[in-house]
Amino acid sequence: MSAVYRAALQEFLRGLDLDEDTRARIEINPLRVLDDKRPEVPCQLEGAPVIPDSCATRARPYHEEVQALLTIGGVAFEDDPRLVRGLDYYTRTTFEFLHDGSRAVRDRWRRPI
């Protein structure tokens, strides 16, 4: 997650009516707030910044290449700009497979610096 996106997301989330634990999450890992399943949280997220709007210039072509390869390969997909599960430990394009009702999120692990 870019510093620009993180700052924009934190600013948005700070303006919501959230409990104390969720407010603490804004500072530690704001993506976790976006993945909150309690009904009182997702209903407030309309208008939240989405990652593609602040996508790094190097990441955007990679994402478009993945989409092109899926299309060429005949793999149906939906581009969900609100998918955040796993982005705190995966990098670049993250995808989620659905098969017979089961779900798995994949990409690649971050390389050590």
C-alpha positions as CSV (number, residue, x, y, z in Angstrom):
1,M,0.0,0.0,0.0
2,S,1.4,3.3,-1.0
3,A,2.0,6.1,1.6
4,V,-0.4,8.3,-0.4
5,Y,-3.2,5.8,-0.4
6,R,-2.6,5.0,3.3
7,A,-2.8,8.7,4.2
8,A,-6.0,9.2,2.1
9,L,-7.6,6.1,3.6
10,Q,-6.8,7.1,7.2
11,E,-8.2,10.6,6.6
12,F,-11.4,9.2,5.3
13,L,-11.8,6.6,8.1
14,R,-11.1,9.1,10.8
15,G,-14.3,10.9,9.8
16,L,-16.5,7.8,10.4
17,D,-18.5,6.8,13.4
18,L,-16.4,3.9,14.6
19,D,-15.8,2.2,17.9
20,E,-12.6,2.6,19.8
21,D,-11.0,-0.7,18.7
22,T,-11.7,0.1,15.0
23,R,-10.3,3.6,15.4
24,A,-7.1,2.1,16.7
25,R,-6.9,-0.1,13.6
26,I,-7.0,3.0,11.4
27,E,-3.6,3.9,12.7
28,I,-2.1,0.4,12.8
29,N,-3.5,-1.1,9.6
30,P,-6.3,0.8,7.9
31,L,-6.9,-2.0,5.3
32,R,-8.3,-4.1,8.1
33,V,-11.1,-1.6,8.6
34,L,-12.1,-2.0,5.0
35,D,-12.4,-5.8,5.5
36,D,-14.5,-5.5,8.6
37,K,-17.6,-7.7,8.3
38,R,-19.7,-6.1,11.1
39,P,-22.7,-4.5,9.5
40,E,-22.1,-1.1,11.1
41,V,-18.7,-0.7,9.4
42,P,-19.1,-1.6,5.7
43,C,-22.3,0.6,5.4
44,Q,-20.1,3.6,6.2
45,L,-17.4,2.9,3.6
46,E,-19.2,4.3,0.5
47,G,-16.9,6.9,-1.0
48,A,-13.7,5.4,0.6
49,P,-10.6,5.8,-1.5
50,V,-9.8,2.8,-3.6
51,I,-6.3,1.5,-4.3
52,P,-6.4,1.7,-8.2
53,D,-6.9,5.5,-7.9
54,S,-3.4,5.8,-6.2
55,C,-1.8,2.9,-7.9
56,A,1.9,3.3,-8.4
57,T,2.9,3.9,-12.0
58,R,4.9,0.6,-12.0
59,A,2.0,-1.4,-10.6
60,R,-0.7,-0.3,-13.0
61,P,0.9,-1.9,-16.2
62,Y,1.5,-5.1,-14.3
63,H,-2.1,-5.2,-13.2
64,E,-3.2,-4.6,-16.8
65,E,-0.9,-7.3,-18.0
66,V,-2.4,-9.8,-15.6
67,Q,-5.9,-8.9,-16.8
68,A,-4.8,-9.3,-20.4
69,L,-3.3,-12.7,-19.8
70,L,-6.4,-13.9,-18.0
71,T,-8.5,-12.7,-20.9
72,I,-6.3,-14.4,-23.5
73,G,-6.4,-17.6,-21.4
74,G,-10.2,-17.5,-21.3
75,V,-10.3,-17.1,-17.5
76,A,-13.4,-15.1,-16.4
77,F,-12.6,-12.5,-13.8
78,E,-14.1,-9.5,-12.0
79,D,-11.9,-6.5,-11.1
80,D,-12.8,-5.5,-7.6
81,P,-11.1,-2.3,-6.5
82,R,-12.3,-2.9,-3.0
83,L,-10.6,-6.3,-2.5
84,V,-8.1,-5.7,0.3
85,R,-7.8,-9.1,2.0
86,G,-4.1,-10.0,2.0
87,L,-2.7,-6.7,0.8
88,D,-0.9,-6.2,4.1
89,Y,1.4,-9.1,3.3
90,Y,1.0,-9.6,-0.5
91,T,2.2,-7.2,-3.1
92,R,1.2,-6.0,-6.6
93,T,-2.0,-7.6,-8.0
94,T,-3.9,-9.7,-5.5
95,F,-6.5,-12.1,-6.6
96,E,-9.1,-14.4,-5.1
97,F,-10.1,-17.7,-6.6
98,L,-13.6,-19.0,-6.1
99,H,-14.3,-22.7,-6.8
100,D,-17.4,-24.6,-5.7
101,G,-18.0,-22.1,-2.9
102,S,-14.5,-22.2,-1.4
103,R,-12.2,-19.2,-1.5
104,A,-8.5,-18.6,-1.6
105,V,-6.5,-15.3,-1.9
106,R,-3.2,-15.4,-3.7
107,D,-0.4,-13.4,-5.1
108,R,3.2,-13.6,-4.1
109,W,5.0,-12.9,-0.9
110,R,7.0,-9.7,-0.5
111,R,10.6,-10.1,-1.3
112,P,12.9,-9.4,1.7
113,I,14.6,-6.0,1.4
